Amino acid sequence: MILEVALFDIVPGRETAFEEQFAQAELVISQASGYVRHELQRGIETPTKYVLLVRWQTLEDHTEGFRQSALFTQWRALIGPFFATPPAVEHFHLLAES
């Protein structure tokens, strides 16, 4: 399993609208092949910063399957207008868990 970590910097003053729209975006990403689960967290010190953690079966499920699909286009149309800067996205392999 792969963990996608995406950091979102949201336009100040648009946090509530982003969170409301994200509820719709959740329905889109959850339809993607290889999607396992996700969580969205909001910054405490910087409330315009969010981290999205998405579990995928494989890296390709995200980078090829989802990112090159119509679902991604829908996803980005829903939440993209709230981004102050392009998201930073990286992928990780689990090495240890307790």
Secondary structure as GFF3:
##gff-version 3
##sequence-region A 1 98
A	DSSP	beta_strand	2	9	.	.	.	ID=ss1
A	DSSP	alpha_helix	15	29	.	.	.	ID=ss2
A	DSSP	beta_strand	35	42	.	.	.	ID=ss3
A	DSSP	beta_strand	49	56	.	.	.	ID=ss4
A	DSSP	alpha_helix	59	60	.	.	.	ID=ss5
A	DSSP	pi_helix	61	66	.	.	.	ID=ss6
A	DSSP	alpha_helix	70	79	.	.	.	ID=ss7
A	DSSP	three_ten_helix	80	82	.	.	.	ID=ss8
A	DSSP	beta_strand	88	93	.	.	.	ID=ss9
###
